């Protein structure tokens, strides 16, 4: 079986409730390389492509995310620093969606018990889509006479109906 190092995933698989950029995009410093003449560290490069590595701290908006998974680092391999979308929300964090997202599992043994952690890498970050069926860069009103959120409500109703033994409000039926 041919297992790839990185697995392709969709943004919604990793960030089901959305993601917010905290701060800016910074270079990944190479701590294994020799210091420069001025004492600074060079920027790390991707082993496969030779492109510079950049990183951004991202807040996961999922309420079920664990304490260690609420803020994660997403890396980018690019010639120049990736530019985040404009933040017109009034929030201190920029809502983002990642395109070309891949994950790499690794063992985090820094705590008392080892756990599986994920290294995230994206090709680019864009303004979040308003509709789950929309592709990056597509306008929110480009679906014709379908109203934003209409499809999402239908899916919620289907999921409630699919769970026998569960009430619509999420409680269980006890006999």
Residue frames as qw, qx, qy, qz and C-alpha x, y, z in Angstrom:
[[0.000, 0.891, 0.455, 0.000, 0.00, 0.00, 0.00],
 [0.418, 0.338, -0.010, 0.843, 1.34, 3.42, -0.93],
 [0.304, -0.813, -0.431, 0.247, 0.79, 5.77, 2.00],
 [0.302, 0.714, -0.012, 0.632, 1.46, 9.42, 1.42],
 [0.354, -0.043, -0.506, 0.785, 3.06, 11.50, 4.13],
 [0.202, 0.165, 0.239, -0.935, 0.40, 14.17, 3.99],
 [0.171, 0.473, 0.862, 0.057, -3.34, 13.65, 3.62],
 [0.088, -0.245, -0.273, -0.926, -5.55, 16.06, 1.68],
 [0.063, -0.529, -0.769, 0.352, -8.53, 17.30, 3.69],
 [0.017, 0.722, 0.390, 0.571, -11.20, 19.95, 3.24],
 [0.011, 0.400, -0.321, 0.858, -11.22, 23.09, 5.38],
 [0.656, -0.379, -0.031, -0.651, -14.56, 22.07, 6.94],
 [0.872, -0.107, -0.471, 0.074, -13.14, 18.71, 8.04],
 [0.546, 0.046, -0.449, 0.706, -10.54, 20.43, 10.22],
 [0.011, 0.095, 0.299, -0.949, -12.42, 23.63, 11.11],
 [0.017, -0.497, -0.840, -0.219, -16.16, 22.74, 11.09],
 [0.126, -0.853, -0.445, 0.243, -17.15, 26.00, 12.86],
 [0.313, 0.921, -0.025, 0.229, -14.62, 28.19, 11.06],
 [0.751, -0.158, -0.107, 0.632, -11.11, 29.49, 11.63],
 [0.021, -0.998, -0.055, -0.037, -9.70, 32.87, 12.60],
 [0.662, 0.389, -0.233, 0.596, -6.22, 34.17, 11.88],
 [0.503, -0.836, -0.113, 0.187, -4.61, 35.52, 15.06],
 [0.371, -0.668, 0.354, 0.540, -1.89, 37.98, 14.18],
 [0.480, 0.706, -0.328, -0.405, -0.03, 37.81, 10.91],
 [0.968, 0.219, -0.045, 0.110, 1.92, 35.36, 8.80],
 [0.300, -0.835, 0.451, 0.091, 5.51, 34.93, 10.00],
 [0.575, 0.509, -0.639, -0.051, 8.57, 33.12, 8.61],
 [0.946, -0.324, -0.018, 0.004, 9.46, 29.71, 10.05],
 [0.037, -0.837, 0.544, -0.033, 12.98, 30.03, 11.41],
 [0.891, 0.203, -0.401, 0.068, 15.49, 27.24, 10.77],
 [0.533, -0.762, 0.336, -0.148, 17.06, 26.32, 14.11],
 [0.925, -0.075, 0.284, 0.240, 19.16, 23.55, 12.52],
 [0.613, 0.659, 0.035, 0.434, 20.97, 25.92, 10.14],
 [0.551, -0.097, -0.198, 0.804, 24.04, 27.99, 10.96],
 [0.054, -0.840, -0.294, 0.453, 23.44, 31.52, 12.24],
 [0.497, 0.780, 0.126, 0.360, 23.95, 34.32, 9.73],
 [0.510, 0.262, -0.243, 0.783, 26.84, 36.76, 10.10],
 [0.200, -0.506, 0.082, -0.835, 24.51, 39.24, 11.82],
 [0.123, -0.101, 0.823, -0.545, 23.43, 36.57, 14.35],
 [0.673, 0.140, 0.141, -0.713, 19.92, 36.06, 12.93],
 [0.557, 0.028, 0.830, 0.014, 18.46, 32.72, 11.91],
 [0.161, 0.119, -0.639, -0.743, 17.70, 31.89, 8.26],
 [0.714, 0.094, 0.137, -0.680, 14.19, 30.98, 7.16],
 [0.542, -0.061, 0.838, 0.006, 13.36, 27.30, 6.88],
 [0.430, 0.323, -0.503, -0.677, 12.61, 25.86, 3.42],
 [0.902, 0.070, 0.189, -0.382, 10.32, 23.04, 2.36],
 [0.510, -0.371, 0.743, 0.225, 12.29, 19.81, 1.87],
 [0.624, 0.374, 0.671, 0.141, 10.30, 18.79, -1.22],
 [0.414, 0.832, 0.323, 0.178, 9.87, 22.08, -3.11],
 [0.550, 0.061, -0.064, 0.830, 12.65, 24.31, -1.77],
 [0.105, -0.733, -0.257, -0.621, 10.08, 27.09, -1.18],
 [0.018, 0.313, -0.518, 0.796, 10.23, 29.25, 1.95],
 [0.370, -0.462, -0.804, 0.055, 8.08, 28.15, 4.90],
 [0.192, -0.367, 0.115, -0.903, 5.65, 30.57, 6.56],
 [0.282, -0.333, -0.873, 0.217, 3.36, 30.03, 9.54],
 [0.304, -0.418, -0.054, -0.854, 0.23, 31.54, 11.04],
 [0.061, 0.110, 0.846, -0.518, -1.52, 30.98, 14.37],
 [0.412, -0.248, -0.528, -0.700, -5.16, 30.07, 13.78],
 [0.365, -0.055, 0.643, -0.671, -7.99, 29.90, 16.31],
 [0.193, -0.212, -0.910, -0.300, -10.40, 26.99, 15.86],
 [0.398, -0.221, 0.074, -0.887, -13.98, 28.22, 16.45],
 [0.681, -0.202, -0.665, -0.230, -15.24, 24.71, 17.26],
 [0.514, -0.625, 0.271, -0.522, -16.52, 24.66, 20.86],
 [0.977, -0.195, 0.060, -0.067, -15.65, 20.95, 21.09],
 [0.615, 0.573, -0.411, 0.353, -11.97, 21.54, 20.27],
 [0.783, -0.419, -0.308, 0.341, -9.70, 20.45, 23.09],
 [0.320, -0.898, 0.043, 0.298, -7.59, 22.91, 25.07],
 [0.487, -0.413, 0.509, 0.576, -4.46, 22.06, 23.07],
 [0.392, 0.323, 0.696, 0.508, -6.35, 22.23, 19.77],
 [0.103, 0.871, 0.391, -0.278, -8.00, 25.65, 20.16],
 [0.155, 0.896, -0.296, -0.293, -4.99, 27.50, 18.71],
 [0.878, 0.059, 0.378, 0.288, -3.07, 25.70, 15.98],
 [0.101, -0.643, 0.421, 0.632, -0.30, 26.63, 13.56],
 [0.783, 0.533, 0.320, 0.007, -0.89, 26.39, 9.82],
 [0.400, -0.486, 0.453, 0.632, 2.17, 26.45, 7.57],
 [0.634, 0.745, 0.105, -0.179, 2.53, 27.58, 3.95],
 [0.631, -0.172, 0.439, 0.616, 5.28, 26.85, 1.40],
 [0.387, 0.875, 0.287, 0.057, 5.58, 29.93, -0.84],
 [0.586, 0.368, -0.010, 0.722, 8.13, 32.22, -2.50],
 [0.016, -0.407, 0.154, -0.900, 6.65, 35.26, -0.73],
 [0.117, 0.104, 0.723, -0.673, 4.71, 35.83, 2.49],
 [0.065, -0.506, -0.807, -0.298, 1.03, 34.77, 2.04],
 [0.139, -0.154, 0.098, -0.973, -1.41, 37.68, 2.37],
 [0.098, 0.373, 0.866, -0.319, -4.53, 37.08, 4.48],
 [0.024, 0.654, 0.579, 0.486, -7.94, 38.35, 3.32],
 [0.063, -0.426, 0.149, -0.890, -9.12, 41.74, 4.55],
 [0.219, -0.363, -0.816, 0.393, -10.79, 41.81, 7.95],
 [0.194, -0.356, -0.213, -0.889, -14.03, 43.80, 7.65],
 [0.532, -0.446, -0.716, -0.074, -15.71, 42.14, 10.65],
 [0.311, -0.765, 0.153, -0.543, -14.68, 44.44, 13.47],
 [0.920, -0.390, -0.017, 0.049, -13.26, 41.41, 15.30],
 [0.249, -0.809, 0.503, 0.173, -9.61, 41.31, 16.39],
 [0.511, -0.167, 0.802, 0.260, -9.18, 38.05, 14.41],
 [0.386, 0.398, -0.435, -0.710, -9.53, 37.61, 10.66],
 [0.843, 0.151, 0.450, -0.254, -11.95, 34.89, 9.46],
 [0.162, 0.552, -0.705, -0.415, -10.11, 32.66, 6.98],
 [0.943, 0.143, 0.231, -0.190, -10.63, 29.52, 4.93],
 [0.310, -0.552, 0.694, 0.343, -7.76, 27.34, 3.79],
 [0.810, 0.500, -0.123, -0.283, -7.42, 26.03, 0.24],
 [0.692, 0.446, -0.550, 0.142, -5.24, 22.99, -0.51],
 [0.495, -0.628, 0.455, -0.391, -5.19, 21.94, 3.13],
 [0.771, 0.146, -0.617, 0.055, -3.14, 18.86, 4.09],
 [0.627, -0.668, 0.283, -0.283, -2.47, 17.19, 7.44],
 [0.587, 0.358, -0.696, 0.206, 0.41, 15.11, 8.70],
 [0.781, -0.592, -0.111, -0.164, -0.08, 13.05, 11.89],
 [0.431, 0.466, -0.606, 0.479, 2.74, 12.97, 14.43],
 [0.677, -0.475, -0.532, 0.180, 3.21, 11.88, 18.05],
 [0.077, -0.756, 0.225, -0.610, 3.31, 14.70, 20.60],
 [0.775, -0.273, -0.514, 0.244, 5.13, 13.24, 23.61],
 [0.176, 0.472, -0.296, 0.811, 5.73, 16.53, 25.40],
 [0.573, -0.493, 0.122, -0.642, 3.07, 15.86, 28.05],
 [0.514, -0.339, 0.727, -0.305, 2.55, 13.10, 30.58],
 [0.704, 0.226, 0.673, -0.022, 0.81, 10.93, 27.97],
 [0.148, -0.164, 0.604, 0.766, 1.73, 10.88, 24.27],
 [0.502, 0.586, 0.490, -0.406, -1.04, 11.87, 21.87],
 [0.512, 0.375, 0.539, 0.554, -1.59, 12.13, 18.14],
 [0.028, 0.718, 0.075, -0.691, -1.18, 15.70, 16.91],
 [0.626, 0.608, 0.437, 0.218, -1.58, 17.14, 13.42],
 [0.279, -0.377, 0.256, 0.845, 0.75, 19.30, 11.35],
 [0.447, 0.749, 0.462, -0.163, -1.37, 21.52, 9.07],
 [0.277, -0.272, 0.414, 0.823, -0.25, 22.96, 5.76],
 [0.459, 0.725, 0.455, -0.239, -2.24, 24.99, 3.23],
 [0.543, 0.336, 0.378, 0.671, -1.61, 26.32, -0.26],
 [0.033, 0.352, 0.061, 0.933, -3.44, 29.58, 0.43],
 [0.026, -0.476, -0.709, 0.519, -5.95, 31.29, 2.69],
 [0.047, -0.374, -0.469, -0.799, -9.04, 33.09, 1.40],
 [0.408, -0.142, 0.254, -0.865, -12.11, 34.84, 2.74],
 [0.307, 0.109, 0.921, -0.215, -14.54, 32.19, 4.08],
 [0.202, -0.243, -0.710, -0.629, -17.36, 31.06, 1.81],
 [0.448, -0.131, 0.274, -0.841, -20.87, 31.93, 2.96],
 [0.893, 0.069, 0.010, -0.444, -22.38, 28.67, 1.68],
 [0.638, -0.378, 0.667, 0.075, -20.90, 25.19, 2.23],
 [0.778, 0.385, 0.476, 0.138, -21.66, 24.21, -1.39],
 [0.314, 0.944, -0.089, -0.055, -19.79, 27.21, -2.75],
 [0.851, 0.140, -0.039, 0.504, -16.26, 26.92, -4.13],
 [0.416, -0.573, -0.032, 0.706, -13.50, 29.35, -3.08],
 [0.140, -0.177, 0.355, 0.907, -13.74, 32.59, -5.04],
 [0.086, -0.469, -0.745, -0.467, -17.40, 32.01, -5.99],
 [0.223, -0.302, 0.119, -0.919, -19.86, 34.76, -4.99],
 [0.199, 0.112, 0.831, -0.507, -22.35, 33.92, -2.24],
 [0.547, 0.448, 0.306, -0.637, -25.34, 34.93, -4.43],
 [0.248, 0.423, -0.687, -0.536, -24.17, 32.95, -7.51],
 [0.190, 0.069, 0.977, -0.070, -26.45, 29.98, -6.76],
 [0.186, -0.367, -0.665, -0.623, -29.50, 31.48, -8.49],
 [0.478, -0.549, -0.141, -0.671, -32.72, 31.60, -6.48],
 [0.759, -0.321, -0.515, 0.235, -31.39, 29.47, -3.62],
 [0.240, -0.899, 0.119, -0.347, -31.05, 31.62, -0.53],
 [0.320, 0.446, -0.717, 0.430, -27.90, 31.37, 1.61],
 [0.280, -0.206, 0.723, -0.597, -28.52, 29.02, 4.55],
 [0.789, 0.083, -0.057, -0.606, -31.50, 27.31, 2.86],
 [0.768, 0.240, -0.592, -0.034, -29.56, 24.13, 2.04],
 [0.171, 0.297, -0.757, 0.555, -27.97, 24.05, 5.49],
 [0.546, -0.115, 0.398, -0.728, -31.41, 24.06, 7.16],
 [0.871, 0.156, -0.270, -0.379, -32.53, 21.15, 4.97],
 [0.578, 0.309, -0.716, 0.239, -29.45, 19.16, 5.99],
 [0.146, -0.251, 0.664, -0.688, -30.11, 19.79, 9.69],
 [0.753, -0.003, 0.159, -0.639, -33.68, 18.52, 9.34],
 [0.826, 0.255, -0.482, -0.142, -32.44, 15.40, 7.53],
 [0.329, 0.331, -0.765, 0.444, -29.91, 14.67, 10.28],
 [0.423, -0.177, 0.521, -0.720, -32.56, 14.99, 12.99],
 [0.859, 0.119, -0.044, -0.496, -34.84, 12.57, 11.12],
 [0.680, 0.377, -0.628, 0.025, -31.99, 10.09, 10.57],
 [0.125, 0.286, -0.791, 0.527, -31.51, 9.53, 14.31],
 [0.663, -0.439, -0.481, -0.369, -34.28, 7.29, 15.63],
 [0.694, -0.426, -0.468, 0.344, -34.54, 7.40, 19.40],
 [0.332, -0.149, -0.146, 0.920, -33.53, 11.07, 19.50],
 [0.122, 0.836, 0.468, -0.258, -35.82, 14.03, 19.93],
 [0.448, 0.761, 0.162, 0.440, -35.48, 17.04, 17.66],
 [0.214, -0.940, 0.161, -0.212, -34.12, 19.07, 20.61],
 [0.358, 0.586, -0.681, 0.254, -31.21, 16.62, 21.05],
 [0.515, -0.361, 0.621, -0.467, -32.57, 14.82, 24.13],
 [0.206, 0.094, -0.953, -0.199, -33.06, 11.05, 24.14],
 [0.723, -0.246, -0.211, -0.610, -36.33, 9.23, 24.36],
 [0.006, 0.229, -0.906, 0.355, -36.38, 7.06, 27.44],
 [0.594, -0.277, -0.599, -0.460, -39.11, 4.43, 27.79]]
